[in-house]
């Protein structure tokens, strides 16, 4: 099954409360819209995660699976 886009979900990204990882350019931003979690980098491409995918992503972060990306 194909994952829906933000447009297909009828979500207005501008109306969401985005939480930023830091204040400079290249920050990761996260917003929650019902059962969906949206992730973007500095307001550009938005990725959509369902609850299971988001839980798996957070588990990977906690285990250090993405640490190489910040070095």
C-alpha positions in Angstrom: 0.0 0.0 0.0 1.3 3.4 -1.0 1.8 6.0 1.8 -0.3 9.2 1.4 1.2 12.6 0.8 0.6 15.6 3.0 -1.7 16.9 0.2 -3.7 13.7 0.0 -4.2 13.7 3.8 -5.6 17.3 3.5 -3.1 18.6 6.1 -2.0 22.2 5.9 1.6 22.2 7.1 1.5 25.9 7.9 -1.3 25.3 10.4 0.8 22.7 12.4 3.0 23.3 15.4 6.5 22.3 14.2 9.2 21.4 16.8 12.7 22.1 15.7 15.9 20.1 16.6 17.9 23.3 16.6 17.8 26.9 15.4 20.2 27.0 12.5 19.8 26.0 8.9 19.4 22.2 8.3 17.3 21.7 11.4 14.9 18.8 11.5 11.3 19.7 12.3 8.5 17.4 13.5 4.8 17.9 13.7 2.0 15.6 14.7 -1.4 15.5 12.9 -3.6 12.8 14.4 -2.2 9.4 13.6 0.5 10.8 11.3 3.9 12.3 12.1 5.4 14.7 9.6 9.2 15.3 9.3 10.9 18.0 7.3 14.2 19.7 7.0 14.1 23.5 7.2 10.6 23.7 5.7 11.3 21.7 2.5 10.4 18.1 1.7 7.9 16.6 4.1 8.0 12.9 4.9 4.9 11.2 6.4 5.2 8.4 9.0 2.4 6.3 10.5 2.5 5.5 14.2 4.5 2.2 13.7 7.0 3.8 11.4 7.6 6.7 13.8 8.1 4.3 16.7 10.7 2.4 14.7 12.5 5.6 13.7 12.7 6.7 17.3 13.9 3.3 18.4 16.7 3.6 15.8 17.6 7.1 17.1 17.8 5.8 20.7 20.1 2.9 19.5 22.4 5.3 17.7 21.7 4.0 14.2 21.9 7.5 12.8 24.9 8.8 14.7 27.1 8.5 11.6 24.9 11.1 9.8 25.9 13.9 12.2 29.6 13.3 12.2 
